[in-house]
Amino acid sequence: MPSQESDRIASAQQTLDILYEMSQLLNTHLDKETLTTCVRMIESGINPEALAAVIQELRRENAALVGRA
């Protein structure tokens, strides 16, 4: 059983590494922690397009705040 658990963890880590590499190629500017959070949210049923829209809006608002400072 512990071997199955360690295989599952290794597989999940490999999947995250691949997703991170893809996100870097696509210039998403998501770090691994944020990407992991997004994946977990999508796995729990959040609409991926809605999540992407929220991230884009947060980035726009952040840029506006930085521009005012």
PDB file of N, CA, C and O in Angstrom:
ATOM      1  N   MET A   1       0.811  -1.208   0.000  1.00  0.00           N
ATOM      2  CA  MET A   1       0.000   0.000   0.000  1.00  0.00           C
ATOM      3  C   MET A   1       0.848   1.263   0.000  1.00  0.00           C
ATOM      4  O   MET A   1       0.568   2.171  -0.782  1.00  0.00           O
ATOM      5  N   PRO A   2       1.882   1.362   0.851  1.00  0.00           N
ATOM      6  CA  PRO A   2       2.694   2.568   0.825  1.00  0.00           C
ATOM      7  C   PRO A   2       3.333   2.808  -0.547  1.00  0.00           C
ATOM      8  O   PRO A   2       3.523   3.954  -0.952  1.00  0.00           O
ATOM      9  N   SER A   3       3.659   1.737  -1.254  1.00  0.00           N
ATOM     10  CA  SER A   3       4.244   1.886  -2.581  1.00  0.00           C
ATOM     11  C   SER A   3       3.233   2.504  -3.545  1.00  0.00           C
ATOM     12  O   SER A   3       3.597   3.338  -4.374  1.00  0.00           O
ATOM     13  N   GLN A   4       1.979   2.103  -3.442  1.00  0.00           N
ATOM     14  CA  GLN A   4       0.942   2.676  -4.294  1.00  0.00           C
ATOM     15  C   GLN A   4       0.770   4.165  -3.990  1.00  0.00           C
ATOM     16  O   GLN A   4       0.607   4.976  -4.901  1.00  0.00           O
ATOM     17  N   GLU A   5       0.808   4.509  -2.727  1.00  0.00           N
ATOM     18  CA  GLU A   5       0.670   5.912  -2.329  1.00  0.00           C
ATOM     19  C   GLU A   5       1.841   6.733  -2.845  1.00  0.00           C
ATOM     20  O   GLU A   5       1.648   7.839  -3.350  1.00  0.00           O
ATOM     21  N   SER A   6       3.052   6.204  -2.726  1.00  0.00           N
ATOM     22  CA  SER A   6       4.216   6.941  -3.212  1.00  0.00           C
ATOM     23  C   SER A   6       4.197   7.036  -4.734  1.00  0.00           C
ATOM     24  O   SER A   6       4.640   8.041  -5.290  1.00  0.00           O
ATOM     25  N   ASP A   7       3.690   6.008  -5.419  1.00  0.00           N
ATOM     26  CA  ASP A   7       3.542   6.068  -6.875  1.00  0.00           C
ATOM     27  C   ASP A   7       2.534   7.148  -7.263  1.00  0.00           C
ATOM     28  O   ASP A   7       2.747   7.890  -8.222  1.00  0.00           O
ATOM     29  N   ARG A   8       1.441   7.227  -6.514  1.00  0.00           N
ATOM     30  CA  ARG A   8       0.416   8.229  -6.784  1.00  0.00           C
ATOM     31  C   ARG A   8       0.969   9.642  -6.582  1.00  0.00           C
ATOM     32  O   ARG A   8       0.700  10.541  -7.380  1.00  0.00           O
ATOM     33  N   ILE A   9       1.730   9.827  -5.529  1.00  0.00           N
ATOM     34  CA  ILE A   9       2.330  11.141  -5.248  1.00  0.00           C
ATOM     35  C   ILE A   9       3.342  11.508  -6.330  1.00  0.00           C
ATOM     36  O   ILE A   9       3.379  12.647  -6.795  1.00  0.00           O
ATOM     37  N   ALA A  10       4.157  10.539  -6.725  1.00  0.00           N
ATOM     38  CA  ALA A  10       5.145  10.794  -7.778  1.00  0.00           C
ATOM     39  C   ALA A  10       4.463  11.141  -9.093  1.00  0.00           C
ATOM     40  O   ALA A  10       4.923  12.020  -9.821  1.00  0.00           O
ATOM     41  N   SER A  11       3.375  10.459  -9.396  1.00  0.00           N
ATOM     42  CA  SER A  11       2.627  10.726 -10.621  1.00  0.00           C
ATOM     43  C   SER A  11       2.017  12.130 -10.582  1.00  0.00           C
ATOM     44  O   SER A  11       2.054  12.857 -11.575  1.00  0.00           O
ATOM     45  N   ALA A  12       1.462  12.500  -9.437  1.00  0.00           N
ATOM     46  CA  ALA A  12       0.871  13.829  -9.287  1.00  0.00           C
ATOM     47  C   ALA A  12       1.941  14.910  -9.434  1.00  0.00           C
ATOM     48  O   ALA A  12       1.700  15.943 -10.058  1.00  0.00           O
ATOM     49  N   GLN A  13       3.109  14.676  -8.866  1.00  0.00           N
ATOM     50  CA  GLN A  13       4.208  15.644  -8.968  1.00  0.00           C
ATOM     51  C   GLN A  13       4.668  15.780 -10.411  1.00  0.00           C
ATOM     52  O   GLN A  13       4.933  16.884 -10.886  1.00  0.00           O
ATOM     53  N   GLN A  14       4.761  14.651 -11.106  1.00  0.00           N
ATOM     54  CA  GLN A  14       5.169  14.684 -12.510  1.00  0.00           C
ATOM     55  C   GLN A  14       4.144  15.452 -13.354  1.00  0.00           C
ATOM     56  O   GLN A  14       4.508  16.232 -14.234  1.00  0.00           O
ATOM     57  N   THR A  15       2.878  15.221 -13.074  1.00  0.00           N
ATOM     58  CA  THR A  15       1.818  15.933 -13.788  1.00  0.00           C
ATOM     59  C   THR A  15       1.910  17.434 -13.530  1.00  0.00           C
ATOM     60  O   THR A  15       1.789  18.234 -14.458  1.00  0.00           O
ATOM     61  N   LEU A  16       2.123  17.813 -12.280  1.00  0.00           N
ATOM     62  CA  LEU A  16       2.264  19.230 -11.952  1.00  0.00           C
ATOM     63  C   LEU A  16       3.476  19.837 -12.647  1.00  0.00           C
ATOM     64  O   LEU A  16       3.412  20.965 -13.137  1.00  0.00           O
ATOM     65  N   ASP A  17       4.572  19.099 -12.691  1.00  0.00           N
ATOM     66  CA  ASP A  17       5.773  19.602 -13.372  1.00  0.00           C
ATOM     67  C   ASP A  17       5.504  19.848 -14.858  1.00  0.00           C
ATOM     68  O   ASP A  17       5.950  20.850 -15.418  1.00  0.00           O
ATOM     69  N   ILE A  18       4.775  18.929 -15.491  1.00  0.00           N
ATOM     70  CA  ILE A  18       4.435  19.092 -16.904  1.00  0.00           C
ATOM     71  C   ILE A  18       3.519  20.294 -17.097  1.00  0.00           C
ATOM     72  O   ILE A  18       3.721  21.092 -18.013  1.00  0.00           O
ATOM     73  N   LEU A  19       2.503  20.424 -16.228  1.00  0.00           N
ATOM     74  CA  LEU A  19       1.605  21.580 -16.317  1.00  0.00           C
ATOM     75  C   LEU A  19       2.366  22.890 -16.115  1.00  0.00           C
ATOM     76  O   LEU A  19       2.083  23.888 -16.778  1.00  0.00           O
ATOM     77  N   TYR A  20       3.321  22.879 -15.206  1.00  0.00           N
ATOM     78  CA  TYR A  20       4.114  24.086 -14.954  1.00  0.00           C
ATOM     79  C   TYR A  20       4.947  24.445 -16.183  1.00  0.00           C
ATOM     80  O   TYR A  20       5.026  25.613 -16.562  1.00  0.00           O
ATOM     81  N   GLU A  21       5.568  23.439 -16.808  1.00  0.00           N
ATOM     82  CA  GLU A  21       6.349  23.688 -18.014  1.00  0.00           C
ATOM     83  C   GLU A  21       5.458  24.267 -19.119  1.00  0.00           C
ATOM     84  O   GLU A  21       5.855  25.194 -19.825  1.00  0.00           O
ATOM     85  N   MET A  22       4.258  23.712 -19.257  1.00  0.00           N
ATOM     86  CA  MET A  22       3.322  24.229 -20.256  1.00  0.00           C
ATOM     87  C   MET A  22       2.943  25.674 -19.940  1.00  0.00           C
ATOM     88  O   MET A  22       2.870  26.516 -20.835  1.00  0.00           O
ATOM     89  N   SER A  23       2.702  25.952 -18.661  1.00  0.00           N
ATOM     90  CA  SER A  23       2.311  27.311 -18.284  1.00  0.00           C
ATOM     91  C   SER A  23       3.450  28.289 -18.546  1.00  0.00           C
ATOM     92  O   SER A  23       3.203  29.446 -18.885  1.00  0.00           O
ATOM     93  N   GLN A  24       4.682  27.843 -18.397  1.00  0.00           N
ATOM     94  CA  GLN A  24       5.829  28.704 -18.699  1.00  0.00           C
ATOM     95  C   GLN A  24       5.913  28.979 -20.195  1.00  0.00           C
ATOM     96  O   GLN A  24       6.183  30.107 -20.606  1.00  0.00           O
ATOM     97  N   LEU A  25       5.681  27.949 -21.013  1.00  0.00           N
ATOM     98  CA  LEU A  25       5.705  28.123 -22.465  1.00  0.00           C
ATOM     99  C   LEU A  25       4.610  29.081 -22.935  1.00  0.00           C
ATOM    100  O   LEU A  25       4.779  29.805 -23.916  1.00  0.00           O
ATOM    101  N   LEU A  26       3.487  29.073 -22.219  1.00  0.00           N
ATOM    102  CA  LEU A  26       2.357  29.928 -22.566  1.00  0.00           C
ATOM    103  C   LEU A  26       2.426  31.296 -21.885  1.00  0.00           C
ATOM    104  O   LEU A  26       1.524  32.119 -22.044  1.00  0.00           O
ATOM    105  N   ASN A  27       3.503  31.533 -21.125  1.00  0.00           N
ATOM    106  CA  ASN A  27       3.703  32.817 -20.438  1.00  0.00           C
ATOM    107  C   ASN A  27       2.525  33.194 -19.543  1.00  0.00           C
ATOM    108  O   ASN A  27       2.049  34.329 -19.577  1.00  0.00           O
ATOM    109  N   THR A  28       2.063  32.241 -18.748  1.00  0.00           N
ATOM    110  CA  THR A  28       0.945  32.521 -17.846  1.00  0.00           C
ATOM    111  C   THR A  28       1.381  33.300 -16.617  1.00  0.00           C
ATOM    112  O   THR A  28       0.552  33.920 -15.951  1.00  0.00           O
ATOM    113  N   HIS A  29       2.660  33.275 -16.310  1.00  0.00           N
ATOM    114  CA  HIS A  29       3.225  33.937 -15.128  1.00  0.00           C
ATOM    115  C   HIS A  29       2.634  33.388 -13.828  1.00  0.00           C
ATOM    116  O   HIS A  29       2.515  34.109 -12.837  1.00  0.00           O
ATOM    117  N   LEU A  30       2.262  32.092 -13.843  1.00  0.00           N
ATOM    118  CA  LEU A  30       1.777  31.435 -12.622  1.00  0.00           C
ATOM    119  C   LEU A  30       2.920  30.653 -12.002  1.00  0.00           C
ATOM    120  O   LEU A  30       3.600  29.888 -12.685  1.00  0.00           O
ATOM    121  N   ASP A  31       3.131  30.844 -10.703  1.00  0.00           N
ATOM    122  CA  ASP A  31       4.133  30.030 -10.029  1.00  0.00           C
ATOM    123  C   ASP A  31       3.517  28.662  -9.709  1.00  0.00           C
ATOM    124  O   ASP A  31       2.314  28.464  -9.876  1.00  0.00           O
ATOM    125  N   LYS A  32       4.347  27.725  -9.249  1.00  0.00           N
ATOM    126  CA  LYS A  32       3.844  26.365  -9.002  1.00  0.00           C
ATOM    127  C   LYS A  32       2.747  26.331  -7.942  1.00  0.00           C
ATOM    128  O   LYS A  32       1.792  25.564  -8.064  1.00  0.00           O
ATOM    129  N   GLU A  33       2.873  27.141  -6.923  1.00  0.00           N
ATOM    130  CA  GLU A  33       1.868  27.161  -5.858  1.00  0.00           C
ATOM    131  C   GLU A  33       0.515  27.640  -6.387  1.00  0.00           C
ATOM    132  O   GLU A  33      -0.524  27.047  -6.096  1.00  0.00           O
ATOM    133  N   THR A  34       0.545  28.718  -7.166  1.00  0.00           N
ATOM    134  CA  THR A  34      -0.695  29.246  -7.743  1.00  0.00           C
ATOM    135  C   THR A  34      -1.285  28.262  -8.735  1.00  0.00           C
ATOM    136  O   THR A  34      -2.499  28.060  -8.767  1.00  0.00           O
ATOM    137  N   LEU A  35      -0.436  27.651  -9.542  1.00  0.00           N
ATOM    138  CA  LEU A  35      -0.897  26.661 -10.504  1.00  0.00           C
ATOM    139  C   LEU A  35      -1.542  25.475  -9.789  1.00  0.00           C
ATOM    140  O   LEU A  35      -2.579  24.977 -10.225  1.00  0.00           O
ATOM    141  N   THR A  36      -0.937  25.028  -8.707  1.00  0.00           N
ATOM    142  CA  THR A  36      -1.501  23.929  -7.925  1.00  0.00           C
ATOM    143  C   THR A  36      -2.879  24.306  -7.380  1.00  0.00           C
ATOM    144  O   THR A  36      -3.806  23.496  -7.407  1.00  0.00           O
ATOM    145  N   THR A  37      -3.005  25.528  -6.889  1.00  0.00           N
ATOM    146  CA  THR A  37      -4.295  25.997  -6.375  1.00  0.00           C
ATOM    147  C   THR A  37      -5.339  26.010  -7.487  1.00  0.00           C
ATOM    148  O   THR A  37      -6.480  25.596  -7.280  1.00  0.00           O
ATOM    149  N   CYS A  38      -4.949  26.483  -8.655  1.00  0.00           N
ATOM    150  CA  CYS A  38      -5.882  26.509  -9.788  1.00  0.00           C
ATOM    151  C   CYS A  38      -6.318  25.097 -10.181  1.00  0.00           C
ATOM    152  O   CYS A  38      -7.499  24.859 -10.437  1.00  0.00           O
ATOM    153  N   VAL A  39      -5.380  24.177 -10.229  1.00  0.00           N
ATOM    154  CA  VAL A  39      -5.710  22.788 -10.580  1.00  0.00           C
ATOM    155  C   VAL A  39      -6.677  22.206  -9.556  1.00  0.00           C
ATOM    156  O   VAL A  39      -7.651  21.549  -9.924  1.00  0.00           O
ATOM    157  N   ARG A  40      -6.414  22.441  -8.282  1.00  0.00           N
ATOM    158  CA  ARG A  40      -7.311  21.925  -7.235  1.00  0.00           C
ATOM    159  C   ARG A  40      -8.710  22.520  -7.357  1.00  0.00           C
ATOM    160  O   ARG A  40      -9.706  21.822  -7.169  1.00  0.00           O
ATOM    161  N   MET A  41      -8.780  23.797  -7.669  1.00  0.00           N
ATOM    162  CA  MET A  41     -10.089  24.438  -7.831  1.00  0.00           C
ATOM    163  C   MET A  41     -10.843  23.835  -9.015  1.00  0.00           C
ATOM    164  O   MET A  41     -12.042  23.571  -8.918  1.00  0.00           O
ATOM    165  N   ILE A  42     -10.153  23.620 -10.118  1.00  0.00           N
ATOM    166  CA  ILE A  42     -10.783  23.022 -11.293  1.00  0.00           C
ATOM    167  C   ILE A  42     -11.221  21.595 -10.999  1.00  0.00           C
ATOM    168  O   ILE A  42     -12.305  21.178 -11.407  1.00  0.00           O
ATOM    169  N   GLU A  43     -10.376  20.841 -10.287  1.00  0.00           N
ATOM    170  CA  GLU A  43     -10.744  19.472  -9.923  1.00  0.00           C
ATOM    171  C   GLU A  43     -11.964  19.425  -9.013  1.00  0.00           C
ATOM    172  O   GLU A  43     -12.700  18.438  -9.009  1.00  0.00           O
ATOM    173  N   SER A  44     -12.180  20.478  -8.248  1.00  0.00           N
ATOM    174  CA  SER A  44     -13.334  20.496  -7.348  1.00  0.00           C
ATOM    175  C   SER A  44     -14.573  21.107  -7.997  1.00  0.00           C
ATOM    176  O   SER A  44     -15.596  21.286  -7.336  1.00  0.00           O
ATOM    177  N   GLY A  45     -14.485  21.427  -9.293  1.00  0.00           N
ATOM    178  CA  GLY A  45     -15.683  21.818 -10.015  1.00  0.00           C
ATOM    179  C   GLY A  45     -15.768  23.256 -10.487  1.00  0.00           C
ATOM    180  O   GLY A  45     -16.753  23.639 -11.117  1.00  0.00           O
ATOM    181  N   ILE A  46     -14.758  24.057 -10.195  1.00  0.00           N
ATOM    182  CA  ILE A  46     -14.770  25.446 -10.657  1.00  0.00           C
ATOM    183  C   ILE A  46     -14.644  25.469 -12.180  1.00  0.00           C
ATOM    184  O   ILE A  46     -13.866  24.706 -12.753  1.00  0.00           O
ATOM    185  N   ASN A  47     -15.394  26.326 -12.820  1.00  0.00           N
ATOM    186  CA  ASN A  47     -15.332  26.465 -14.272  1.00  0.00           C
ATOM    187  C   ASN A  47     -13.974  27.069 -14.650  1.00  0.00           C
ATOM    188  O   ASN A  47     -13.639  28.162 -14.192  1.00  0.00           O
ATOM    189  N   PRO A  48     -13.184  26.364 -15.488  1.00  0.00           N
ATOM    190  CA  PRO A  48     -11.848  26.872 -15.849  1.00  0.00           C
ATOM    191  C   PRO A  48     -11.872  28.233 -16.543  1.00  0.00           C
ATOM    192  O   PRO A  48     -10.986  29.058 -16.322  1.00  0.00           O
ATOM    193  N   GLU A  49     -12.880  28.468 -17.377  1.00  0.00           N
ATOM    194  CA  GLU A  49     -12.957  29.753 -18.068  1.00  0.00           C
ATOM    195  C   GLU A  49     -13.260  30.881 -17.088  1.00  0.00           C
ATOM    196  O   GLU A  49     -12.719  31.980 -17.208  1.00  0.00           O
ATOM    197  N   ALA A  50     -14.116  30.607 -16.131  1.00  0.00           N
ATOM    198  CA  ALA A  50     -14.424  31.608 -15.112  1.00  0.00           C
ATOM    199  C   ALA A  50     -13.193  31.893 -14.255  1.00  0.00           C
ATOM    200  O   ALA A  50     -12.923  33.045 -13.913  1.00  0.00           O
ATOM    201  N   LEU A  51     -12.457  30.857 -13.912  1.00  0.00           N
ATOM    202  CA  LEU A  51     -11.236  31.027 -13.125  1.00  0.00           C
ATOM    203  C   LEU A  51     -10.223  31.875 -13.892  1.00  0.00           C
ATOM    204  O   LEU A  51      -9.597  32.768 -13.320  1.00  0.00           O
ATOM    205  N   ALA A  52     -10.063  31.597 -15.178  1.00  0.00           N
ATOM    206  CA  ALA A  52      -9.141  32.383 -16.006  1.00  0.00           C
ATOM    207  C   ALA A  52      -9.572  33.843 -16.054  1.00  0.00           C
ATOM    208  O   ALA A  52      -8.737  34.744 -15.984  1.00  0.00           O
ATOM    209  N   ALA A  53     -10.876  34.076 -16.174  1.00  0.00           N
ATOM    210  CA  ALA A  53     -11.387  35.454 -16.208  1.00  0.00           C
ATOM    211  C   ALA A  53     -11.103  36.174 -14.895  1.00  0.00           C
ATOM    212  O   ALA A  53     -10.744  37.352 -14.907  1.00  0.00           O
ATOM    213  N   VAL A  54     -11.254  35.496 -13.776  1.00  0.00           N
ATOM    214  CA  VAL A  54     -10.979  36.104 -12.470  1.00  0.00           C
ATOM    215  C   VAL A  54      -9.494  36.443 -12.352  1.00  0.00           C
ATOM    216  O   VAL A  54      -9.139  37.524 -11.881  1.00  0.00           O
ATOM    217  N   ILE A  55      -8.636  35.533 -12.775  1.00  0.00           N
ATOM    218  CA  ILE A  55      -7.191  35.790 -12.708  1.00  0.00           C
ATOM    219  C   ILE A  55      -6.830  36.996 -13.565  1.00  0.00           C
ATOM    220  O   ILE A  55      -6.053  37.851 -13.141  1.00  0.00           O
ATOM    221  N   GLN A  56      -7.391  37.068 -14.771  1.00  0.00           N
ATOM    222  CA  GLN A  56      -7.113  38.209 -15.643  1.00  0.00           C
ATOM    223  C   GLN A  56      -7.601  39.516 -15.015  1.00  0.00           C
ATOM    224  O   GLN A  56      -6.904  40.530 -15.074  1.00  0.00           O
ATOM    225  N   GLU A  57      -8.775  39.497 -14.425  1.00  0.00           N
ATOM    226  CA  GLU A  57      -9.312  40.707 -13.793  1.00  0.00           C
ATOM    227  C   GLU A  57      -8.450  41.138 -12.602  1.00  0.00           C
ATOM    228  O   GLU A  57      -8.186  42.326 -12.417  1.00  0.00           O
ATOM    229  N   LEU A  58      -8.020  40.171 -11.807  1.00  0.00           N
ATOM    230  CA  LEU A  58      -7.146  40.501 -10.675  1.00  0.00           C
ATOM    231  C   LEU A  58      -5.835  41.114 -11.154  1.00  0.00           C
ATOM    232  O   LEU A  58      -5.319  42.046 -10.537  1.00  0.00           O
ATOM    233  N   ARG A  59      -5.308  40.600 -12.234  1.00  0.00           N
ATOM    234  CA  ARG A  59      -4.070  41.164 -12.783  1.00  0.00           C
ATOM    235  C   ARG A  59      -4.286  42.590 -13.289  1.00  0.00           C
ATOM    236  O   ARG A  59      -3.436  43.459 -13.093  1.00  0.00           O
ATOM    237  N   ARG A  60      -5.427  42.824 -13.941  1.00  0.00           N
ATOM    238  CA  ARG A  60      -5.735  44.185 -14.423  1.00  0.00           C
ATOM    239  C   ARG A  60      -5.849  45.154 -13.247  1.00  0.00           C
ATOM    240  O   ARG A  60      -5.312  46.262 -13.285  1.00  0.00           O
ATOM    241  N   GLU A  61      -6.555  44.722 -12.206  1.00  0.00           N
ATOM    242  CA  GLU A  61      -6.717  45.590 -11.041  1.00  0.00           C
ATOM    243  C   GLU A  61      -5.388  45.842 -10.352  1.00  0.00           C
ATOM    244  O   GLU A  61      -5.120  46.954  -9.896  1.00  0.00           O
ATOM    245  N   ASN A  62      -4.564  44.823 -10.278  1.00  0.00           N
ATOM    246  CA  ASN A  62      -3.248  44.982  -9.669  1.00  0.00           C
ATOM    247  C   ASN A  62      -2.405  45.966 -10.471  1.00  0.00           C
ATOM    248  O   ASN A  62      -1.726  46.817  -9.897  1.00  0.00           O
ATOM    249  N   ALA A  63      -2.446  45.851 -11.796  1.00  0.00           N
ATOM    250  CA  ALA A  63      -1.688  46.775 -12.650  1.00  0.00           C
ATOM    251  C   ALA A  63      -2.185  48.205 -12.472  1.00  0.00           C
ATOM    252  O   ALA A  63      -1.391  49.146 -12.466  1.00  0.00           O
ATOM    253  N   ALA A  64      -3.492  48.369 -12.326  1.00  0.00           N
ATOM    254  CA  ALA A  64      -4.055  49.707 -12.123  1.00  0.00           C
ATOM    255  C   ALA A  64      -3.586  50.270 -10.787  1.00  0.00           C
ATOM    256  O   ALA A  64      -3.243  51.449 -10.704  1.00  0.00           O
ATOM    257  N   LEU A  65      -3.566  49.458  -9.757  1.00  0.00           N
ATOM    258  CA  LEU A  65      -3.124  49.930  -8.436  1.00  0.00           C
ATOM    259  C   LEU A  65      -1.632  50.275  -8.455  1.00  0.00           C
ATOM    260  O   LEU A  65      -1.217  51.269  -7.860  1.00  0.00           O
ATOM    261  N   VAL A  66      -0.842  49.468  -9.128  1.00  0.00           N
ATOM    262  CA  VAL A  66       0.584  49.743  -9.219  1.00  0.00           C
ATOM    263  C   VAL A  66       0.825  51.016 -10.031  1.00  0.00           C
ATOM    264  O   VAL A  66       1.734  51.794  -9.740  1.00  0.00           O
ATOM    265  N   GLY A  67      -0.009  51.210 -11.051  1.00  0.00           N
ATOM    266  CA  GLY A  67       0.112  52.409 -11.869  1.00  0.00           C
ATOM    267  C   GLY A  67      -0.211  53.675 -11.108  1.00  0.00           C
ATOM    268  O   GLY A  67       0.346  54.733 -11.401  1.00  0.00           O
ATOM    269  N   ARG A  68      -1.106  53.585 -10.130  1.00  0.00           N
ATOM    270  CA  ARG A  68      -1.465  54.761  -9.320  1.00  0.00           C
ATOM    271  C   ARG A  68      -0.431  55.078  -8.260  1.00  0.00           C
ATOM    272  O   ARG A  68      -0.319  56.218  -7.810  1.00  0.00           O
ATOM    273  N   ALA A  69       0.323  54.069  -7.864  1.00  0.00           N
ATOM    274  CA  ALA A  69       1.287  54.270  -6.763  1.00  0.00           C
ATOM    275  C   ALA A  69       2.527  55.005  -7.186  1.00  0.00           C
ATOM    276  O   ALA A  69       3.415  55.240  -6.366  1.00  0.00           O
TER     277      ALA A  69
END
